[in-house]
Amino acid sequence: MPHPPNEDRLAALLSAEVYWTARAMQEQGSRFYRALGLALEAADLSNRRRLYAAWPDECWGFYERGLRLRDEAGEEGEGRS
């Protein structure tokens, strides 16, 4: 499935609940991405935008992984707060 354009991805990432993306980073990422997942969870909207903009492809990949984790967990909606 092709990725949406960067602007659309950034908008989707910013509007999505951060929990599942951060969880995917922490569970499935390298040490760097585990730390980035922790930072993402702690970040306010402005800093989340910076993180997503700095690594758009990587964040999108973990966002998709997070959606799969959410589905496997049987969660409805975007996840947890």
mmJSON file of the N, C-alpha and C atoms, coordinates in Angstrom:
{"data_MODEL":{"atom_site":{
"group_PDB":["ATOM","ATOM","ATOM","ATOM","ATOM","ATOM","ATOM","ATOM","ATOM","ATOM","ATOM","ATOM","ATOM","ATOM","ATOM","ATOM","ATOM","ATOM","ATOM","ATOM","ATOM","ATOM","ATOM","ATOM","ATOM","ATOM","ATOM","ATOM","ATOM","ATOM","ATOM","ATOM","ATOM","ATOM","ATOM","ATOM","ATOM","ATOM","ATOM","ATOM","ATOM","ATOM","ATOM","ATOM","ATOM","ATOM","ATOM","ATOM","ATOM","ATOM","ATOM","ATOM","ATOM","ATOM","ATOM","ATOM","ATOM","ATOM","ATOM","ATOM","ATOM","ATOM","ATOM","ATOM","ATOM","ATOM","ATOM","ATOM","ATOM","ATOM","ATOM","ATOM","ATOM","ATOM","ATOM","ATOM","ATOM","ATOM","ATOM","ATOM","ATOM","ATOM","ATOM","ATOM","ATOM","ATOM","ATOM","ATOM","ATOM","ATOM","ATOM","ATOM","ATOM","ATOM","ATOM","ATOM","ATOM","ATOM","ATOM","ATOM","ATOM","ATOM","ATOM","ATOM","ATOM","ATOM","ATOM","ATOM","ATOM","ATOM","ATOM","ATOM","ATOM","ATOM","ATOM","ATOM","ATOM","ATOM","ATOM","ATOM","ATOM","ATOM","ATOM","ATOM","ATOM","ATOM","ATOM","ATOM","ATOM","ATOM","ATOM","ATOM","ATOM","ATOM","ATOM","ATOM","ATOM","ATOM","ATOM","ATOM","ATOM","ATOM","ATOM","ATOM","ATOM","ATOM","ATOM","ATOM","ATOM","ATOM","ATOM","ATOM","ATOM","ATOM","ATOM","ATOM","ATOM","ATOM","ATOM","ATOM","ATOM","ATOM","ATOM","ATOM","ATOM","ATOM","ATOM","ATOM","ATOM","ATOM","ATOM","ATOM","ATOM","ATOM","ATOM","ATOM","ATOM","ATOM","ATOM","ATOM","ATOM","ATOM","ATOM","ATOM","ATOM","ATOM","ATOM","ATOM","ATOM","ATOM","ATOM","ATOM","ATOM","ATOM","ATOM","ATOM","ATOM","ATOM","ATOM","ATOM","ATOM","ATOM","ATOM","ATOM","ATOM","ATOM","ATOM","ATOM","ATOM","ATOM","ATOM","ATOM","ATOM","ATOM","ATOM","ATOM","ATOM","ATOM","ATOM","ATOM","ATOM","ATOM","ATOM","ATOM","ATOM","ATOM","ATOM","ATOM","ATOM","ATOM","ATOM","ATOM","ATOM","ATOM","ATOM","ATOM","ATOM","ATOM","ATOM","ATOM","ATOM","ATOM","ATOM"],
"id":[1,2,3,4,5,6,7,8,9,10,11,12,13,14,15,16,17,18,19,20,21,22,23,24,25,26,27,28,29,30,31,32,33,34,35,36,37,38,39,40,41,42,43,44,45,46,47,48,49,50,51,52,53,54,55,56,57,58,59,60,61,62,63,64,65,66,67,68,69,70,71,72,73,74,75,76,77,78,79,80,81,82,83,84,85,86,87,88,89,90,91,92,93,94,95,96,97,98,99,100,101,102,103,104,105,106,107,108,109,110,111,112,113,114,115,116,117,118,119,120,121,122,123,124,125,126,127,128,129,130,131,132,133,134,135,136,137,138,139,140,141,142,143,144,145,146,147,148,149,150,151,152,153,154,155,156,157,158,159,160,161,162,163,164,165,166,167,168,169,170,171,172,173,174,175,176,177,178,179,180,181,182,183,184,185,186,187,188,189,190,191,192,193,194,195,196,197,198,199,200,201,202,203,204,205,206,207,208,209,210,211,212,213,214,215,216,217,218,219,220,221,222,223,224,225,226,227,228,229,230,231,232,233,234,235,236,237,238,239,240,241,242,243],
"type_symbol":["N","C","C","N","C","C","N","C","C","N","C","C","N","C","C","N","C","C","N","C","C","N","C","C","N","C","C","N","C","C","N","C","C","N","C","C","N","C","C","N","C","C","N","C","C","N","C","C","N","C","C","N","C","C","N","C","C","N","C","C","N","C","C","N","C","C","N","C","C","N","C","C","N","C","C","N","C","C","N","C","C","N","C","C","N","C","C","N","C","C","N","C","C","N","C","C","N","C","C","N","C","C","N","C","C","N","C","C","N","C","C","N","C","C","N","C","C","N","C","C","N","C","C","N","C","C","N","C","C","N","C","C","N","C","C","N","C","C","N","C","C","N","C","C","N","C","C","N","C","C","N","C","C","N","C","C","N","C","C","N","C","C","N","C","C","N","C","C","N","C","C","N","C","C","N","C","C","N","C","C","N","C","C","N","C","C","N","C","C","N","C","C","N","C","C","N","C","C","N","C","C","N","C","C","N","C","C","N","C","C","N","C","C","N","C","C","N","C","C","N","C","C","N","C","C","N","C","C","N","C","C","N","C","C","N","C","C","N","C","C","N","C","C"],
"label_atom_id":["N","CA","C","N","CA","C","N","CA","C","N","CA","C","N","CA","C","N","CA","C","N","CA","C","N","CA","C","N","CA","C","N","CA","C","N","CA","C","N","CA","C","N","CA","C","N","CA","C","N","CA","C","N","CA","C","N","CA","C","N","CA","C","N","CA","C","N","CA","C","N","CA","C","N","CA","C","N","CA","C","N","CA","C","N","CA","C","N","CA","C","N","CA","C","N","CA","C","N","CA","C","N","CA","C","N","CA","C","N","CA","C","N","CA","C","N","CA","C","N","CA","C","N","CA","C","N","CA","C","N","CA","C","N","CA","C","N","CA","C","N","CA","C","N","CA","C","N","CA","C","N","CA","C","N","CA","C","N","CA","C","N","CA","C","N","CA","C","N","CA","C","N","CA","C","N","CA","C","N","CA","C","N","CA","C","N","CA","C","N","CA","C","N","CA","C","N","CA","C","N","CA","C","N","CA","C","N","CA","C","N","CA","C","N","CA","C","N","CA","C","N","CA","C","N","CA","C","N","CA","C","N","CA","C","N","CA","C","N","CA","C","N","CA","C","N","CA","C","N","CA","C","N","CA","C","N","CA","C","N","CA","C","N","CA","C","N","CA","C","N","CA","C","N","CA","C","N","CA","C","N","CA","C"],
"label_alt_id":[null,null,null,null,null,null,null,null,null,null,null,null,null,null,null,null,null,null,null,null,null,null,null,null,null,null,null,null,null,null,null,null,null,null,null,null,null,null,null,null,null,null,null,null,null,null,null,null,null,null,null,null,null,null,null,null,null,null,null,null,null,null,null,null,null,null,null,null,null,null,null,null,null,null,null,null,null,null,null,null,null,null,null,null,null,null,null,null,null,null,null,null,null,null,null,null,null,null,null,null,null,null,null,null,null,null,null,null,null,null,null,null,null,null,null,null,null,null,null,null,null,null,null,null,null,null,null,null,null,null,null,null,null,null,null,null,null,null,null,null,null,null,null,null,null,null,null,null,null,null,null,null,null,null,null,null,null,null,null,null,null,null,null,null,null,null,null,null,null,null,null,null,null,null,null,null,null,null,null,null,null,null,null,null,null,null,null,null,null,null,null,null,null,null,null,null,null,null,null,null,null,null,null,null,null,null,null,null,null,null,null,null,null,null,null,null,null,null,null,null,null,null,null,null,null,null,null,null,null,null,null,null,null,null,null,null,null,null,null,null,null,null,null],
"label_comp_id":["MET","MET","MET","PRO","PRO","PRO","HIS","HIS","HIS","PRO","PRO","PRO","PRO","PRO","PRO","ASN","ASN","ASN","GLU","GLU","GLU","ASP","ASP","ASP","ARG","ARG","ARG","LEU","LEU","LEU","ALA","ALA","ALA","ALA","ALA","ALA","LEU","LEU","LEU","LEU","LEU","LEU","SER","SER","SER","ALA","ALA","ALA","GLU","GLU","GLU","VAL","VAL","VAL","TYR","TYR","TYR","TRP","TRP","TRP","THR","THR","THR","ALA","ALA","ALA","ARG","ARG","ARG","ALA","ALA","ALA","MET","MET","MET","GLN","GLN","GLN","GLU","GLU","GLU","GLN","GLN","GLN","GLY","GLY","GLY","SER","SER","SER","ARG","ARG","ARG","PHE","PHE","PHE","TYR","TYR","TYR","ARG","ARG","ARG","ALA","ALA","ALA","LEU","LEU","LEU","GLY","GLY","GLY","LEU","LEU","LEU","ALA","ALA","ALA","LEU","LEU","LEU","GLU","GLU","GLU","ALA","ALA","ALA","ALA","ALA","ALA","ASP","ASP","ASP","LEU","LEU","LEU","SER","SER","SER","ASN","ASN","ASN","ARG","ARG","ARG","ARG","ARG","ARG","ARG","ARG","ARG","LEU","LEU","LEU","TYR","TYR","TYR","ALA","ALA","ALA","ALA","ALA","ALA","TRP","TRP","TRP","PRO","PRO","PRO","ASP","ASP","ASP","GLU","GLU","GLU","CYS","CYS","CYS","TRP","TRP","TRP","GLY","GLY","GLY","PHE","PHE","PHE","TYR","TYR","TYR","GLU","GLU","GLU","ARG","ARG","ARG","GLY","GLY","GLY","LEU","LEU","LEU","ARG","ARG","ARG","LEU","LEU","LEU","ARG","ARG","ARG","ASP","ASP","ASP","GLU","GLU","GLU","ALA","ALA","ALA","GLY","GLY","GLY","GLU","GLU","GLU","GLU","GLU","GLU","GLY","GLY","GLY","GLU","GLU","GLU","GLY","GLY","GLY","ARG","ARG","ARG","SER","SER","SER"],
"label_asym_id":["A","A","A","A","A","A","A","A","A","A","A","A","A","A","A","A","A","A","A","A","A","A","A","A","A","A","A","A","A","A","A","A","A","A","A","A","A","A","A","A","A","A","A","A","A","A","A","A","A","A","A","A","A","A","A","A","A","A","A","A","A","A","A","A","A","A","A","A","A","A","A","A","A","A","A","A","A","A","A","A","A","A","A","A","A","A","A","A","A","A","A","A","A","A","A","A","A","A","A","A","A","A","A","A","A","A","A","A","A","A","A","A","A","A","A","A","A","A","A","A","A","A","A","A","A","A","A","A","A","A","A","A","A","A","A","A","A","A","A","A","A","A","A","A","A","A","A","A","A","A","A","A","A","A","A","A","A","A","A","A","A","A","A","A","A","A","A","A","A","A","A","A","A","A","A","A","A","A","A","A","A","A","A","A","A","A","A","A","A","A","A","A","A","A","A","A","A","A","A","A","A","A","A","A","A","A","A","A","A","A","A","A","A","A","A","A","A","A","A","A","A","A","A","A","A","A","A","A","A","A","A","A","A","A","A","A","A","A","A","A","A","A","A"],
"label_entity_id":["1","1","1","1","1","1","1","1","1","1","1","1","1","1","1","1","1","1","1","1","1","1","1","1","1","1","1","1","1","1","1","1","1","1","1","1","1","1","1","1","1","1","1","1","1","1","1","1","1","1","1","1","1","1","1","1","1","1","1","1","1","1","1","1","1","1","1","1","1","1","1","1","1","1","1","1","1","1","1","1","1","1","1","1","1","1","1","1","1","1","1","1","1","1","1","1","1","1","1","1","1","1","1","1","1","1","1","1","1","1","1","1","1","1","1","1","1","1","1","1","1","1","1","1","1","1","1","1","1","1","1","1","1","1","1","1","1","1","1","1","1","1","1","1","1","1","1","1","1","1","1","1","1","1","1","1","1","1","1","1","1","1","1","1","1","1","1","1","1","1","1","1","1","1","1","1","1","1","1","1","1","1","1","1","1","1","1","1","1","1","1","1","1","1","1","1","1","1","1","1","1","1","1","1","1","1","1","1","1","1","1","1","1","1","1","1","1","1","1","1","1","1","1","1","1","1","1","1","1","1","1","1","1","1","1","1","1","1","1","1","1","1","1"],
"label_seq_id":[1,1,1,2,2,2,3,3,3,4,4,4,5,5,5,6,6,6,7,7,7,8,8,8,9,9,9,10,10,10,11,11,11,12,12,12,13,13,13,14,14,14,15,15,15,16,16,16,17,17,17,18,18,18,19,19,19,20,20,20,21,21,21,22,22,22,23,23,23,24,24,24,25,25,25,26,26,26,27,27,27,28,28,28,29,29,29,30,30,30,31,31,31,32,32,32,33,33,33,34,34,34,35,35,35,36,36,36,37,37,37,38,38,38,39,39,39,40,40,40,41,41,41,42,42,42,43,43,43,44,44,44,45,45,45,46,46,46,47,47,47,48,48,48,49,49,49,50,50,50,51,51,51,52,52,52,53,53,53,54,54,54,55,55,55,56,56,56,57,57,57,58,58,58,59,59,59,60,60,60,61,61,61,62,62,62,63,63,63,64,64,64,65,65,65,66,66,66,67,67,67,68,68,68,69,69,69,70,70,70,71,71,71,72,72,72,73,73,73,74,74,74,75,75,75,76,76,76,77,77,77,78,78,78,79,79,79,80,80,80,81,81,81],
"pdbx_PDB_ins_code":[null,null,null,null,null,null,null,null,null,null,null,null,null,null,null,null,null,null,null,null,null,null,null,null,null,null,null,null,null,null,null,null,null,null,null,null,null,null,null,null,null,null,null,null,null,null,null,null,null,null,null,null,null,null,null,null,null,null,null,null,null,null,null,null,null,null,null,null,null,null,null,null,null,null,null,null,null,null,null,null,null,null,null,null,null,null,null,null,null,null,null,null,null,null,null,null,null,null,null,null,null,null,null,null,null,null,null,null,null,null,null,null,null,null,null,null,null,null,null,null,null,null,null,null,null,null,null,null,null,null,null,null,null,null,null,null,null,null,null,null,null,null,null,null,null,null,null,null,null,null,null,null,null,null,null,null,null,null,null,null,null,null,null,null,null,null,null,null,null,null,null,null,null,null,null,null,null,null,null,null,null,null,null,null,null,null,null,null,null,null,null,null,null,null,null,null,null,null,null,null,null,null,null,null,null,null,null,null,null,null,null,null,null,null,null,null,null,null,null,null,null,null,null,null,null,null,null,null,null,null,null,null,null,null,null,null,null,null,null,null,null,null,null],
"Cartn_x":[0.844,0.0,0.888,0.72,1.581,1.293,2.345,2.208,1.542,0.708,0.177,1.315,1.102,2.137,2.51,3.719,4.221,3.271,2.645,1.72,0.56,0.023,-1.082,-0.635,0.566,1.083,1.274,1.851,2.07,0.737,-0.26,-1.588,-2.182,-2.039,-2.566,-1.841,-0.516,0.25,-0.138,-0.295,-0.619,-2.024,-2.927,-4.301,-4.512,-3.583,-3.711,-3.273,-3.849,-3.392,-1.968,-1.098,0.321,0.635,-0.255,0.019,0.535,-0.172,0.184,1.454,1.684,2.932,4.11,3.986,5.06,5.28,4.202,4.328,5.059,4.72,5.412,6.902,7.237,8.65,9.347,8.686,9.293,9.413,8.462,8.489,9.279,9.282,9.827,11.044,11.393,12.476,13.83,14.846,16.199,16.232,17.352,17.484,17.131,17.554,17.238,15.727,15.03,13.589,12.821,13.356,12.721,12.765,13.918,14.041,13.164,13.092,12.24,10.765,10.37,9.004,8.68,9.629,9.437,9.323,10.179,10.129,8.811,8.356,7.107,5.935,5.908,4.838,4.844,6.02,6.142,5.99,6.064,6.1,4.732,4.766,3.554,3.379,2.29,1.982,3.091,3.646,4.71,5.944,6.325,7.5,7.204,5.962,5.597,5.721,5.259,5.383,6.844,7.732,9.17,9.708,9.308,9.779,9.269,7.98,7.405,8.038,8.291,8.87,10.332,11.033,12.45,12.618,11.696,11.777,10.421,9.94,8.572,8.371,9.299,9.136,9.18,10.116,10.253,9.036,8.593,7.422,6.182,6.052,4.904,4.937,6.11,6.244,5.828,6.255,5.869,4.396,3.853,2.418,1.629,2.038,1.357,1.511,2.704,2.908,2.017,1.9,1.048,-0.408,-0.863,-2.242,-2.443,-1.429,-1.531,-1.546,-0.712,-0.733,-2.104,-2.664,-3.994,-5.026,-4.976,-5.933,-5.75,-4.516,-4.253,-4.747,-4.696,-5.16,-6.678,-7.319,-8.763,-9.303,-8.487,-8.896,-9.713,-10.684,-11.48,-10.863,-11.106,-10.643,-9.139,-8.621,-7.193,-6.335,-6.909,-6.07,-6.288,-5.23,-5.306,-4.789,-5.122,-4.633,-3.344],
"Cartn_y":[-1.174,0.0,1.236,2.159,3.343,4.292,4.99,5.972,7.234,7.864,9.17,10.194,11.334,12.372,12.818,13.359,13.749,14.649,15.622,16.529,15.744,14.793,13.973,13.071,12.54,11.682,12.476,13.677,14.509,14.852,15.205,15.519,14.299,13.116,11.896,11.585,11.719,11.456,12.413,13.691,14.687,14.519,14.001,13.831,12.49,11.561,10.23,10.251,9.344,9.136,8.593,9.136,8.807,7.445,6.944,5.744,4.577,4.211,3.003,3.178,4.378,4.64,4.545,5.187,5.142,3.722,2.981,1.59,0.738,0.916,0.164,0.496,1.764,2.157,1.481,1.484,0.939,-0.584,-1.243,-2.704,-3.264,-2.56,-3.131,-2.397,-1.292,-0.492,-0.8,-0.237,-0.304,0.542,0.565,1.373,2.834,3.351,4.729,4.935,4.034,4.197,3.929,3.089,2.921,4.239,4.909,6.214,7.256,7.208,8.143,7.916,6.672,6.37,6.974,6.893,7.515,9.029,9.616,11.063,11.461,10.675,10.959,10.958,9.993,9.933,11.15,11.662,12.783,14.144,14.173,15.44,16.114,17.434,18.192,18.233,18.818,18.807,19.438,20.539,21.229,20.329,19.668,18.789,17.504,16.999,15.84,16.186,17.379,17.824,17.808,18.282,18.289,16.872,15.971,14.587,13.949,14.119,13.542,14.144,15.447,16.115,15.709,15.404,15.029,13.625,12.72,11.332,10.894,11.509,11.209,9.759,9.208,7.826,6.826,7.029,6.125,6.215,7.438,7.602,7.005,7.169,6.587,5.055,4.483,3.035,2.536,3.242,2.843,3.137,4.17,4.437,3.254,2.759,1.602,0.361,0.164,-0.961,-0.813,0.431,0.698,0.372,0.674,0.324,-1.189,-1.925,-3.388,-3.889,-3.281,-3.657,-3.378,-2.221,-1.855,-2.882,-3.256,-4.231,-5.586,-6.002,-7.277,-7.264,-6.086,-5.957,-5.853,-5.697,-5.601,-4.263,-3.221,-1.878,-1.221,-0.445,0.367,1.764,2.482,3.872,3.971,5.073,5.356,4.807,4.399,3.856,4.545,4.667,5.184,6.594,7.267,8.639,8.611],
"Cartn_z":[0.0,0.0,0.0,-0.951,-1.013,0.144,0.548,1.628,1.104,1.938,1.548,1.489,0.825,0.795,2.213,2.361,3.678,4.442,3.778,4.459,5.065,4.314,4.805,5.949,5.844,6.914,8.194,8.076,9.254,9.909,9.114,9.656,10.361,9.759,10.372,11.676,11.683,12.893,14.014,13.673,14.683,15.245,14.449,14.931,15.628,15.456,16.054,17.518,18.271,19.646,19.583,20.396,20.34,20.989,21.811,22.608,21.772,20.716,19.971,19.158,18.626,17.898,18.855,20.016,21.013,21.51,21.698,22.156,21.123,19.844,18.791,18.791,18.959,19.005,20.183,21.333,22.539,22.487,21.843,21.797,20.626,19.504,18.28,17.735,18.335,17.796,18.401,17.794,18.343,19.618,20.272,21.486,21.215,20.083,19.698,19.603,18.91,18.739,20.025,20.897,22.212,22.967,22.938,23.597,22.913,21.596,20.863,21.211,21.399,21.815,23.173,24.105,25.414,25.279,24.444,24.222,23.565,22.628,21.939,22.912,23.81,24.81,25.72,26.05,26.974,26.291,24.984,24.247,24.163,24.175,23.89,22.37,21.913,20.477,19.645,20.095,19.349,19.181,20.256,20.173,19.418,19.504,18.686,17.212,16.836,15.442,15.014,15.862,15.54,15.35,16.239,16.117,14.836,14.555,13.34,12.085,12.102,10.935,10.717,11.802,11.68,11.087,11.412,10.943,10.395,9.327,8.849,8.411,7.669,7.192,8.344,9.255,10.383,11.299,11.592,12.457,11.804,10.498,9.805,9.891,9.742,9.853,11.236,12.281,13.629,13.896,13.286,13.385,12.824,11.656,11.063,11.941,12.513,13.427,14.655,15.137,16.292,16.012,14.801,14.435,14.462,14.013,14.058,15.506,16.374,17.787,18.405,18.072,18.573,18.131,16.857,16.328,17.011,17.221,17.895,19.331,19.953,21.342,21.411,20.256,20.213,20.672,20.603,21.008,19.932,20.32,19.392,19.362,18.288,18.2,18.112,18.608,18.47,19.597,20.7,21.765,23.079,23.832,25.192,25.256,26.33,26.546,27.309],
"occupancy":[1.0,1.0,1.0,1.0,1.0,1.0,1.0,1.0,1.0,1.0,1.0,1.0,1.0,1.0,1.0,1.0,1.0,1.0,1.0,1.0,1.0,1.0,1.0,1.0,1.0,1.0,1.0,1.0,1.0,1.0,1.0,1.0,1.0,1.0,1.0,1.0,1.0,1.0,1.0,1.0,1.0,1.0,1.0,1.0,1.0,1.0,1.0,1.0,1.0,1.0,1.0,1.0,1.0,1.0,1.0,1.0,1.0,1.0,1.0,1.0,1.0,1.0,1.0,1.0,1.0,1.0,1.0,1.0,1.0,1.0,1.0,1.0,1.0,1.0,1.0,1.0,1.0,1.0,1.0,1.0,1.0,1.0,1.0,1.0,1.0,1.0,1.0,1.0,1.0,1.0,1.0,1.0,1.0,1.0,1.0,1.0,1.0,1.0,1.0,1.0,1.0,1.0,1.0,1.0,1.0,1.0,1.0,1.0,1.0,1.0,1.0,1.0,1.0,1.0,1.0,1.0,1.0,1.0,1.0,1.0,1.0,1.0,1.0,1.0,1.0,1.0,1.0,1.0,1.0,1.0,1.0,1.0,1.0,1.0,1.0,1.0,1.0,1.0,1.0,1.0,1.0,1.0,1.0,1.0,1.0,1.0,1.0,1.0,1.0,1.0,1.0,1.0,1.0,1.0,1.0,1.0,1.0,1.0,1.0,1.0,1.0,1.0,1.0,1.0,1.0,1.0,1.0,1.0,1.0,1.0,1.0,1.0,1.0,1.0,1.0,1.0,1.0,1.0,1.0,1.0,1.0,1.0,1.0,1.0,1.0,1.0,1.0,1.0,1.0,1.0,1.0,1.0,1.0,1.0,1.0,1.0,1.0,1.0,1.0,1.0,1.0,1.0,1.0,1.0,1.0,1.0,1.0,1.0,1.0,1.0,1.0,1.0,1.0,1.0,1.0,1.0,1.0,1.0,1.0,1.0,1.0,1.0,1.0,1.0,1.0,1.0,1.0,1.0,1.0,1.0,1.0,1.0,1.0,1.0,1.0,1.0,1.0,1.0,1.0,1.0,1.0,1.0,1.0],
"B_iso_or_equiv":[0.0,0.0,0.0,0.0,0.0,0.0,0.0,0.0,0.0,0.0,0.0,0.0,0.0,0.0,0.0,0.0,0.0,0.0,0.0,0.0,0.0,0.0,0.0,0.0,0.0,0.0,0.0,0.0,0.0,0.0,0.0,0.0,0.0,0.0,0.0,0.0,0.0,0.0,0.0,0.0,0.0,0.0,0.0,0.0,0.0,0.0,0.0,0.0,0.0,0.0,0.0,0.0,0.0,0.0,0.0,0.0,0.0,0.0,0.0,0.0,0.0,0.0,0.0,0.0,0.0,0.0,0.0,0.0,0.0,0.0,0.0,0.0,0.0,0.0,0.0,0.0,0.0,0.0,0.0,0.0,0.0,0.0,0.0,0.0,0.0,0.0,0.0,0.0,0.0,0.0,0.0,0.0,0.0,0.0,0.0,0.0,0.0,0.0,0.0,0.0,0.0,0.0,0.0,0.0,0.0,0.0,0.0,0.0,0.0,0.0,0.0,0.0,0.0,0.0,0.0,0.0,0.0,0.0,0.0,0.0,0.0,0.0,0.0,0.0,0.0,0.0,0.0,0.0,0.0,0.0,0.0,0.0,0.0,0.0,0.0,0.0,0.0,0.0,0.0,0.0,0.0,0.0,0.0,0.0,0.0,0.0,0.0,0.0,0.0,0.0,0.0,0.0,0.0,0.0,0.0,0.0,0.0,0.0,0.0,0.0,0.0,0.0,0.0,0.0,0.0,0.0,0.0,0.0,0.0,0.0,0.0,0.0,0.0,0.0,0.0,0.0,0.0,0.0,0.0,0.0,0.0,0.0,0.0,0.0,0.0,0.0,0.0,0.0,0.0,0.0,0.0,0.0,0.0,0.0,0.0,0.0,0.0,0.0,0.0,0.0,0.0,0.0,0.0,0.0,0.0,0.0,0.0,0.0,0.0,0.0,0.0,0.0,0.0,0.0,0.0,0.0,0.0,0.0,0.0,0.0,0.0,0.0,0.0,0.0,0.0,0.0,0.0,0.0,0.0,0.0,0.0,0.0,0.0,0.0,0.0,0.0,0.0,0.0,0.0,0.0,0.0,0.0,0.0],
"pdbx_formal_charge":[null,null,null,null,null,null,null,null,null,null,null,null,null,null,null,null,null,null,null,null,null,null,null,null,null,null,null,null,null,null,null,null,null,null,null,null,null,null,null,null,null,null,null,null,null,null,null,null,null,null,null,null,null,null,null,null,null,null,null,null,null,null,null,null,null,null,null,null,null,null,null,null,null,null,null,null,null,null,null,null,null,null,null,null,null,null,null,null,null,null,null,null,null,null,null,null,null,null,null,null,null,null,null,null,null,null,null,null,null,null,null,null,null,null,null,null,null,null,null,null,null,null,null,null,null,null,null,null,null,null,null,null,null,null,null,null,null,null,null,null,null,null,null,null,null,null,null,null,null,null,null,null,null,null,null,null,null,null,null,null,null,null,null,null,null,null,null,null,null,null,null,null,null,null,null,null,null,null,null,null,null,null,null,null,null,null,null,null,null,null,null,null,null,null,null,null,null,null,null,null,null,null,null,null,null,null,null,null,null,null,null,null,null,null,null,null,null,null,null,null,null,null,null,null,null,null,null,null,null,null,null,null,null,null,null,null,null,null,null,null,null,null,null],
"auth_seq_id":[1,1,1,2,2,2,3,3,3,4,4,4,5,5,5,6,6,6,7,7,7,8,8,8,9,9,9,10,10,10,11,11,11,12,12,12,13,13,13,14,14,14,15,15,15,16,16,16,17,17,17,18,18,18,19,19,19,20,20,20,21,21,21,22,22,22,23,23,23,24,24,24,25,25,25,26,26,26,27,27,27,28,28,28,29,29,29,30,30,30,31,31,31,32,32,32,33,33,33,34,34,34,35,35,35,36,36,36,37,37,37,38,38,38,39,39,39,40,40,40,41,41,41,42,42,42,43,43,43,44,44,44,45,45,45,46,46,46,47,47,47,48,48,48,49,49,49,50,50,50,51,51,51,52,52,52,53,53,53,54,54,54,55,55,55,56,56,56,57,57,57,58,58,58,59,59,59,60,60,60,61,61,61,62,62,62,63,63,63,64,64,64,65,65,65,66,66,66,67,67,67,68,68,68,69,69,69,70,70,70,71,71,71,72,72,72,73,73,73,74,74,74,75,75,75,76,76,76,77,77,77,78,78,78,79,79,79,80,80,80,81,81,81],
"auth_comp_id":["MET","MET","MET","PRO","PRO","PRO","HIS","HIS","HIS","PRO","PRO","PRO","PRO","PRO","PRO","ASN","ASN","ASN","GLU","GLU","GLU","ASP","ASP","ASP","ARG","ARG","ARG","LEU","LEU","LEU","ALA","ALA","ALA","ALA","ALA","ALA","LEU","LEU","LEU","LEU","LEU","LEU","SER","SER","SER","ALA","ALA","ALA","GLU","GLU","GLU","VAL","VAL","VAL","TYR","TYR","TYR","TRP","TRP","TRP","THR","THR","THR","ALA","ALA","ALA","ARG","ARG","ARG","ALA","ALA","ALA","MET","MET","MET","GLN","GLN","GLN","GLU","GLU","GLU","GLN","GLN","GLN","GLY","GLY","GLY","SER","SER","SER","ARG","ARG","ARG","PHE","PHE","PHE","TYR","TYR","TYR","ARG","ARG","ARG","ALA","ALA","ALA","LEU","LEU","LEU","GLY","GLY","GLY","LEU","LEU","LEU","ALA","ALA","ALA","LEU","LEU","LEU","GLU","GLU","GLU","ALA","ALA","ALA","ALA","ALA","ALA","ASP","ASP","ASP","LEU","LEU","LEU","SER","SER","SER","ASN","ASN","ASN","ARG","ARG","ARG","ARG","ARG","ARG","ARG","ARG","ARG","LEU","LEU","LEU","TYR","TYR","TYR","ALA","ALA","ALA","ALA","ALA","ALA","TRP","TRP","TRP","PRO","PRO","PRO","ASP","ASP","ASP","GLU","GLU","GLU","CYS","CYS","CYS","TRP","TRP","TRP","GLY","GLY","GLY","PHE","PHE","PHE","TYR","TYR","TYR","GLU","GLU","GLU","ARG","ARG","ARG","GLY","GLY","GLY","LEU","LEU","LEU","ARG","ARG","ARG","LEU","LEU","LEU","ARG","ARG","ARG","ASP","ASP","ASP","GLU","GLU","GLU","ALA","ALA","ALA","GLY","GLY","GLY","GLU","GLU","GLU","GLU","GLU","GLU","GLY","GLY","GLY","GLU","GLU","GLU","GLY","GLY","GLY","ARG","ARG","ARG","SER","SER","SER"],
"auth_asym_id":["A","A","A","A","A","A","A","A","A","A","A","A","A","A","A","A","A","A","A","A","A","A","A","A","A","A","A","A","A","A","A","A","A","A","A","A","A","A","A","A","A","A","A","A","A","A","A","A","A","A","A","A","A","A","A","A","A","A","A","A","A","A","A","A","A","A","A","A","A","A","A","A","A","A","A","A","A","A","A","A","A","A","A","A","A","A","A","A","A","A","A","A","A","A","A","A","A","A","A","A","A","A","A","A","A","A","A","A","A","A","A","A","A","A","A","A","A","A","A","A","A","A","A","A","A","A","A","A","A","A","A","A","A","A","A","A","A","A","A","A","A","A","A","A","A","A","A","A","A","A","A","A","A","A","A","A","A","A","A","A","A","A","A","A","A","A","A","A","A","A","A","A","A","A","A","A","A","A","A","A","A","A","A","A","A","A","A","A","A","A","A","A","A","A","A","A","A","A","A","A","A","A","A","A","A","A","A","A","A","A","A","A","A","A","A","A","A","A","A","A","A","A","A","A","A","A","A","A","A","A","A","A","A","A","A","A","A","A","A","A","A","A","A"],
"auth_atom_id":["N","CA","C","N","CA","C","N","CA","C","N","CA","C","N","CA","C","N","CA","C","N","CA","C","N","CA","C","N","CA","C","N","CA","C","N","CA","C","N","CA","C","N","CA","C","N","CA","C","N","CA","C","N","CA","C","N","CA","C","N","CA","C","N","CA","C","N","CA","C","N","CA","C","N","CA","C","N","CA","C","N","CA","C","N","CA","C","N","CA","C","N","CA","C","N","CA","C","N","CA","C","N","CA","C","N","CA","C","N","CA","C","N","CA","C","N","CA","C","N","CA","C","N","CA","C","N","CA","C","N","CA","C","N","CA","C","N","CA","C","N","CA","C","N","CA","C","N","CA","C","N","CA","C","N","CA","C","N","CA","C","N","CA","C","N","CA","C","N","CA","C","N","CA","C","N","CA","C","N","CA","C","N","CA","C","N","CA","C","N","CA","C","N","CA","C","N","CA","C","N","CA","C","N","CA","C","N","CA","C","N","CA","C","N","CA","C","N","CA","C","N","CA","C","N","CA","C","N","CA","C","N","CA","C","N","CA","C","N","CA","C","N","CA","C","N","CA","C","N","CA","C","N","CA","C","N","CA","C","N","CA","C","N","CA","C","N","CA","C","N","CA","C","N","CA","C","N","CA","C","N","CA","C"],
"pdbx_PDB_model_num":[1,1,1,1,1,1,1,1,1,1,1,1,1,1,1,1,1,1,1,1,1,1,1,1,1,1,1,1,1,1,1,1,1,1,1,1,1,1,1,1,1,1,1,1,1,1,1,1,1,1,1,1,1,1,1,1,1,1,1,1,1,1,1,1,1,1,1,1,1,1,1,1,1,1,1,1,1,1,1,1,1,1,1,1,1,1,1,1,1,1,1,1,1,1,1,1,1,1,1,1,1,1,1,1,1,1,1,1,1,1,1,1,1,1,1,1,1,1,1,1,1,1,1,1,1,1,1,1,1,1,1,1,1,1,1,1,1,1,1,1,1,1,1,1,1,1,1,1,1,1,1,1,1,1,1,1,1,1,1,1,1,1,1,1,1,1,1,1,1,1,1,1,1,1,1,1,1,1,1,1,1,1,1,1,1,1,1,1,1,1,1,1,1,1,1,1,1,1,1,1,1,1,1,1,1,1,1,1,1,1,1,1,1,1,1,1,1,1,1,1,1,1,1,1,1,1,1,1,1,1,1,1,1,1,1,1,1,1,1,1,1,1,1]
}}}
